[in-house]
């Protein structure tokens, strides 16, 4: 079995693979409307992909945050195919995106975690900030981490 590796999505096929994972996880499994999942931020985001061989099995993206939170990026659209969950794939993607943020000189990451997976992010050093809120009718909590 090939080792799982995480890298920037550099080809059209890798980006399409990332979108496919997101559609399977968010649109099919979680019933989020496709028009809510895919947005204009995809065009400017940094996309990471987890590969097993040539197959994209997980993804996440990073966006720079507006000027009032200089030095901060937002990580989101973290998704791992069902068969690969609980094998460390999500953690590898998260660590890769955090490393990319550090390389850019950023000092903080923030994300909106679905409430049922907030312990995953807490295990990676993220702290809850604020109250639970609904995003696409799913309870979320904002979480932050200093890099």
N, C-alpha and C positions, 0 to 999 in steps of 0.2 A: 504494500500500500504506500502510495506517495505521501510524503510529509506535507502538512498544511503550511502554506506560506501566505503572508499578507504583504501586499504591495499597493502602490497607487494604481488606479485604473488608468491604463495608458492607451489602450486600443478601443476601437468601437465595440469589438466583441466583449471585452471586459466590462465596459460600461453597460452594454445591453444585458450582460449576465447579472450585474448588480441590480439593474431595474427589475429583471425577472425574479430575483430573490425577493425583493421588496414587494412585488405584486403577489407572489405566492404567500408571503407571511402576512402582510398587512391587508391586502384586498381580499384574497381568498379566505385565509384563516380567520382574520379579525373583522372582516366585513366592512373595512374602511373604503369609502368610495374612491375609485381610481383618481378622480379629479382632485381629491384631497391629498392623496399620497404623492402624486407627481406634481411638482410645482416649478415656478420660474427659477427658484434657487438652485435647482439641479444644474443649470447652465454655468454657474459660477462657483459651485462647491468643489472642494477637493474630495474625491471619492476613493475609498479604500476597498479592496476586494480580498477575500480569503479564497485561496485556490487549493483544491485537492487535485493534483495533476493539472489539467487545463480547465477543469470545471469550477465555476464560481459557486461557492457554497455559503458565502456570507458577505456582508457589506456594511459600510457605515460612511457617513459624510461629515465634512467639517466646513463650517462657514465662518468668515470673519464677522464680528459683531460691530454694530455702528459705533461711531466715534465716542459716544458718552461712556462706553465701556472699553476704552482702548486697552489693548493687550489681551483681550478676551476673544475666544472663539466658541462657537456653538457646535457641539457634536450631536448628530441625530441620524435618523433613518437607519439605526442599528438593526440588522436583521440577519438571522442565520437559519438556513434550511432546517426543517424539523429533525431530520436524521442526524444532523451534526450538532444539535444542541447538547449542552452539558459535556462537551469534549474540549472546552477551553477556546473555542473559535471566537466567541464574542470578546473574551478577554484579550486575545491577540489583536483583534481589530481595534479595540479601545486603546490598548497600549501603543499600537502603531500610530493612530491618529494623535494621541498625546505627544508622542515623540516628534511627529511632524510639526505640531504646534510649537514645541520647544525650539526646534530648528529654526522656526520663523521668528523667534524672539518673543513669543506670546507667554503670558504668565498665568493665565487662568482659563479653564474650560467650564462651560455650563451646558446643561442638557435638561430636557424634559423627559423624565423617566416615567414609563407606565408604572403605576403604583405597585403592581404585582411583581415587578422586577427591580424595585429600588434597592433591595438588599444586594443584588449583583453589583450595582454601581457603588454602594456603600463599601463593599468588599474591595473596591479599587480606589478607595480614598475619597469618594464624593460625599458631600454633606448636604442634607436637605435645607432648602431655603424657601420659606413661605408655606402657604397652605396648599392642600390638594385642590386641583382645578380640573375641569373637563376640557379635553382636547379631542376633537372628533368623537365625542360622547364616551371617552374612556378616561377614568381618573388618572391624573398625572401629578407629579411633584417636580418642581425645579430643584436641580442639584448642581453644586459647584465644586471645583477642585482647583487648588493652587498648584501650579506646576513647579 
